[in-house]
Amino acid sequence: MHPAQQVSCFLDNPGVLMYGMMCVLYTTAMWLLLASYLELPVSATQSTISSIVGMTLAYGGRACVVWHRESEHFPGFQGVGAILLYWLLSPIVAGVASCLVFLALRTFVLRSPHAFRRSFWVFPVLVMIIVALDGE
Protein backbone atom coordinates (compact mmCIF):
# COMPACT_ATOMS: atom_id res chain seq x y z
CA MET A 1 0.00 0.00 0.00
CA HIS A 2 1.16 3.48 -0.78
CA PRO A 3 0.95 6.05 2.05
CA ALA A 4 -1.51 8.04 -0.04
CA GLN A 5 -4.07 5.19 -0.19
CA GLN A 6 -6.61 3.96 2.37
CA VAL A 7 -6.09 0.24 2.99
CA SER A 8 -9.78 -0.27 3.72
CA CYS A 9 -10.80 0.75 0.20
CA PHE A 10 -9.10 -2.28 -1.34
CA LEU A 11 -9.71 -4.97 1.30
CA ASP A 12 -12.87 -6.30 -0.35
CA ASN A 13 -11.26 -6.50 -3.80
CA PRO A 14 -7.44 -6.77 -3.73
CA GLY A 15 -7.40 -7.72 -7.42
CA VAL A 16 -8.45 -4.18 -8.26
CA LEU A 17 -5.42 -2.90 -6.36
CA MET A 18 -3.09 -5.20 -8.31
CA TYR A 19 -4.69 -4.26 -11.63
CA GLY A 20 -4.65 -0.59 -10.66
CA MET A 21 -0.96 -0.70 -9.79
CA MET A 22 -0.24 -2.38 -13.12
CA CYS A 23 -2.10 0.48 -14.81
CA VAL A 24 -0.07 2.95 -12.75
CA LEU A 25 3.17 1.39 -14.00
CA TYR A 26 1.95 1.34 -17.60
CA THR A 27 0.64 4.91 -17.66
CA THR A 28 3.72 6.25 -15.86
CA ALA A 29 5.99 4.50 -18.36
CA MET A 30 3.99 5.85 -21.31
CA TRP A 31 3.99 9.36 -19.86
CA LEU A 32 7.75 9.27 -19.22
CA LEU A 33 8.40 8.00 -22.75
CA LEU A 34 6.24 10.77 -24.22
CA ALA A 35 7.81 13.42 -21.99
CA SER A 36 11.30 12.22 -22.92
CA TYR A 37 10.40 12.29 -26.61
CA LEU A 38 9.06 15.84 -26.23
CA GLU A 39 12.12 16.75 -24.12
CA LEU A 40 10.00 17.79 -21.14
CA PRO A 41 11.60 17.90 -17.68
CA VAL A 42 9.47 15.52 -15.62
CA SER A 43 10.02 13.46 -12.48
CA ALA A 44 9.40 9.72 -12.45
CA THR A 45 8.52 9.86 -8.75
CA GLN A 46 6.00 12.66 -9.19
CA SER A 47 4.49 10.90 -12.19
CA THR A 48 4.13 7.62 -10.28
CA ILE A 49 2.59 9.19 -7.18
CA SER A 50 0.20 11.24 -9.30
CA SER A 51 -0.83 8.07 -11.12
CA ILE A 52 -1.42 6.28 -7.80
CA VAL A 53 -3.57 9.15 -6.54
CA GLY A 54 -5.48 9.20 -9.85
CA MET A 55 -6.08 5.45 -9.78
CA THR A 56 -7.26 5.62 -6.18
CA LEU A 57 -9.58 8.53 -6.98
CA ALA A 58 -11.02 6.68 -9.96
CA TYR A 59 -11.69 3.52 -7.94
CA GLY A 60 -12.87 4.79 -4.58
CA GLY A 61 -13.26 8.53 -4.78
CA ARG A 62 -11.82 11.21 -2.54
CA ALA A 63 -12.41 9.18 0.63
CA CYS A 64 -9.89 6.53 -0.45
CA VAL A 65 -7.01 8.98 -0.80
CA VAL A 66 -5.10 9.83 2.38
CA TRP A 67 -4.85 13.58 2.06
CA HIS A 68 -3.66 14.16 5.63
CA ARG A 69 -3.00 11.83 8.58
CA GLU A 70 -1.21 12.55 11.86
CA SER A 71 2.17 10.85 12.28
CA GLU A 72 4.95 10.60 14.85
CA HIS A 73 7.60 11.10 12.17
CA PHE A 74 8.73 14.28 10.45
CA PRO A 75 6.88 16.41 9.28
CA GLY A 76 4.17 15.27 11.70
CA PHE A 77 1.70 14.04 9.10
CA GLN A 78 1.43 11.56 6.23
CA GLY A 79 -0.40 11.34 2.95
CA VAL A 80 -0.54 13.50 -0.13
CA GLY A 81 0.07 16.65 1.94
CA ALA A 82 3.41 15.32 3.21
CA ILE A 83 4.41 14.29 -0.31
CA LEU A 84 3.61 17.78 -1.63
CA LEU A 85 5.60 19.32 1.23
CA TYR A 86 8.61 17.14 0.36
CA TRP A 87 8.29 18.09 -3.31
CA LEU A 88 8.42 21.74 -2.28
CA LEU A 89 11.21 21.43 0.29
CA SER A 90 13.59 18.99 -1.42
CA PRO A 91 14.84 21.35 -4.17
CA ILE A 92 15.26 24.14 -1.62
CA VAL A 93 17.24 21.96 0.80
CA ALA A 94 19.32 20.52 -2.05
CA GLY A 95 20.08 24.00 -3.34
CA VAL A 96 21.16 25.26 0.07
CA ALA A 97 23.29 22.16 0.69
CA SER A 98 25.01 22.38 -2.69
CA CYS A 99 25.64 26.09 -2.17
CA LEU A 100 27.28 25.41 1.21
CA VAL A 101 29.43 22.59 -0.19
CA PHE A 102 30.51 24.72 -3.15
CA LEU A 103 31.34 27.70 -0.94
CA ALA A 104 33.45 25.47 1.32
CA LEU A 105 35.26 23.92 -1.65
CA ARG A 106 35.81 27.29 -3.28
CA THR A 107 37.19 28.76 -0.07
CA PHE A 108 39.44 25.92 1.06
CA VAL A 109 40.40 24.20 -2.21
CA LEU A 110 39.84 26.24 -5.36
CA ARG A 111 41.17 29.56 -4.04
CA SER A 112 44.08 28.00 -2.19
CA PRO A 113 47.60 28.61 -3.50
CA HIS A 114 47.96 24.81 -3.54
CA ALA A 115 44.58 24.05 -5.10
CA PHE A 116 45.78 21.15 -7.24
CA ARG A 117 47.43 19.39 -4.29
CA ARG A 118 44.43 19.96 -2.00
CA SER A 119 42.06 18.56 -4.60
CA PHE A 120 43.90 15.22 -4.42
CA TRP A 121 43.09 15.06 -0.70
CA VAL A 122 39.54 16.40 -0.84
CA PHE A 123 38.17 14.46 -3.81
CA PRO A 124 38.50 10.95 -2.26
CA VAL A 125 36.89 12.21 0.96
CA LEU A 126 33.95 13.64 -0.98
CA VAL A 127 33.51 10.40 -2.91
CA MET A 128 33.61 8.42 0.35
CA ILE A 129 30.95 10.66 1.90
CA ILE A 130 28.67 10.30 -1.13
CA VAL A 131 29.08 6.51 -1.22
CA ALA A 132 28.39 6.29 2.52
CA LEU A 133 25.27 8.46 2.25
CA ASP A 134 23.93 6.75 -0.86
CA GLY A 135 24.94 3.19 0.05
CA GLU A 136 21.96 2.66 2.39
N, C-alpha and C positions, 0 to 999 in steps of 0.2 A: 504494500500500500504506500502510496505517496503521501507526504504530510499534508497535501492540499485536498485529500479525499476523505470522506466519511466512510469508515469501514462498514457501518451498518447498511449503507445503501447497496452494497454488493454481496451481502451475506446470503440472501435468498437466491441469487443467481451468479455464482462466481465465474461461469462461462462468459458472461457479458464483460466482466472485468478483463479476462484473458483476451477476448476478441477486441475489446476497446484498446488495450495496451498494444496489441498488434497493429491496430489502425493508427495509434499514436506514432509508433515506429515508422510505419509506411508514410504517413503524411509528413512527418518531420524530415524523413529522408528526401521525399519529393520536393519539399519546400527548400531544403538546403541545396539540393542540386539546382533548382531553378534560381535561387539567390546567387549561387556561385556562377552560374552561366551568365546572369545579368550583372555580375560583379557588385552585388549588394553586400554591405558589411552586416552580417547577421550573426547571432550567437546560437550555437546548437543547444545550449542549456536553456536559454529563454524560449527557443522554439519548442523544445520538448515539454517544458512545464506549461507553456501556453496550450499545447495540444492536449495535455492531460486535463487541464482545467476545462477546455472545450468539450472533451469527451465526457467528462463528469457532468457538466452542465447539460449536455444533450441527453444523457441517460437519466439523470435523477433530478435535474433542476438545480436552482440556487442552494437548496437545503443540503445537497450532497457535497458541496464544496466547502472546505474549511477556510473561511475567510480570516478568522481570528480565533485563537484559542490560547488561554493562559499557559505559561510554561515556566519551569524552574531555570531553564538555560537562557543565555543571552539570545535575543534582546528582551526576553520576558514574555514572548508570545510566539505562536507557531502559525502556520497556514500561509495563505497567499500574501497576507500583509507582511509577514517576516521575509518572504522571498522578494517582494518588491523593495523592502528596506535594504536588503543585501544588494540588490541590483543597483540601488542608488548609492550606497556607501562604498561598495567594492572599488569602483574606479577612483573615487576620491582618496580612499586609504592607499591604494596602489600608487597613485600620483604623488601623494605626500611621501610615502616610503621611498619611491625611486628618486625623488628630489633630494631627500636627506642622504641617500647612499651616494648619489652623484656629487653633492656638495662635499661630502667627506672625501671621496676619491679625488675630486679636483683639488681640494685643499692639501691633502697629505701625500698624494701621488703625482698627479699631473703637473702641479705647479712647483714641485720639489726640484732642486738643482740636480738630483739624482733620480729623476722620474723613471728612467728605463730600468735601473737596478731595483727600485722599489716595486715596480710592477711585477717583477719576477717573484717577489715575496707575497704580494697582495693577491695576485690572480689565483694561485692554488687555494688560498684561504677562502676566497669568495666562492670558488667551485665547490669546496668542501661544505660550506654553509648551505649552498643551494641544494646539493645532493642530500644533506641531512634533513633539510626542511621538506624536500619533495619526496624523499624515500619512504615516507609513511612508516 
